[in-house]
Amino acid sequence: MIEKDIDIINKLGLHARAAAKLASTCNHFACSIKTSAGGKSIDAKSVMSLMLLAAGQGTTLHFEFDGKDEAEAYQQVNDVIADYFGEGQ
């Protein structure tokens, strides 16, 4: 299992389009991917669950990756968030 904290850095936070991109990325992997913020733990493969976290810019999400492709999943999730979900800011 890999556990990592990742900060949401894009200006709009984890809004609908960003949540959809993150969930889509997570769904490419067989491993379990959970994330939490503010005491809520959710399945990161669910767009609606991600949006319900209401994670604004500066929120730290705690991720847990568990399964055979966990290292690759962590890298891809980290890359998507570091790239501002492809939105440029």
VONUBA-265948 format. One record per residue (C-alpha): residue number from 1; x, y, z. Coordinates in steps of 0.2 Angstrom, whole numbers, plus 2048, in hexadecimal, padded with zeros to 3 digits. Each point is the difference from the previous one (the first is absolute). Layout:
% residues N
 resi  px  py  pz
  NUM   X   Y   Z
...
//
This chain:
% residues 89
 resi  px  py  pz
    1 800 800 800
    2 806 812 7FC
    3 7FA 80E 80A
    4 803 812 7FA
    5 7FA 811 804
    6 7FD 80B 7F0
    7 7FB 812 800
    8 7F3 807 7F4
    9 809 80F 7F8
   10 7F4 805 7F2
   11 7F7 810 802
   12 7EE 7F9 7FF
   13 804 7F1 80B
   14 7F8 7EF 7FD
   15 7F1 806 7F6
   16 7F6 7F5 7F4
   17 80C 7FF 7F1
   18 80F 7FE 80C
   19 7F7 7F2 809
   20 7FB 7F7 7F0
   21 812 801 7FA
   22 806 7F9 811
   23 7F3 7F2 800
   24 804 7FC 7EE
   25 812 7FE 804
   26 7FD 7F5 80F
   27 7F4 7F5 7F7
   28 80F 7FB 7F4
   29 807 7F6 80F
   30 7FB 7EF 808
   31 806 805 811
   32 7F5 808 80D
   33 802 813 801
   34 7F8 809 80F
   35 802 812 805
   36 7FB 80A 80F
   37 7FF 812 805
   38 7F8 807 810
   39 7FC 7EF 807
   40 7F7 7FA 7F1
   41 807 7F1 7F7
   42 7FA 7FC 7EF
   43 803 7F5 7F0
   44 80A 80B 7F5
   45 7F9 7F7 7F1
   46 7EF 809 803
   47 7FD 811 7F8
   48 7F2 804 80C
   49 809 7FB 80F
   50 80F 80A 7FB
   51 7F5 810 7FE
   52 7F8 7FD 811
   53 811 803 808
   54 7FF 812 7FB
   55 813 801 7FF
   56 805 812 7FC
   57 811 806 7FB
   58 80C 7FC 80E
   59 7F6 7F1 806
   60 80C 7F1 805
   61 7F8 7F0 7FA
   62 807 7F0 808
   63 801 7F2 7F3
   64 801 7ED 803
   65 805 7F5 7F1
   66 7FE 7ED 803
   67 803 7F3 7F3
   68 80C 7F9 7F3
   69 801 810 7F6
   70 800 80C 80F
   71 811 808 7FB
   72 7FA 805 7EF
   73 7EF 806 806
   74 809 80B 80D
   75 80B 808 7F2
   76 7F2 803 7F4
   77 7F5 808 80E
   78 80E 80B 806
   79 804 805 7EE
   80 7EE 805 7FC
   81 7FE 80A 810
   82 812 808 7FD
   83 7FA 805 7EE
   84 7F1 809 807
   85 7F5 7F3 7F9
   86 805 806 7EE
   87 7F8 811 803
   88 810 80B 801
   89 7FE 807 811
//
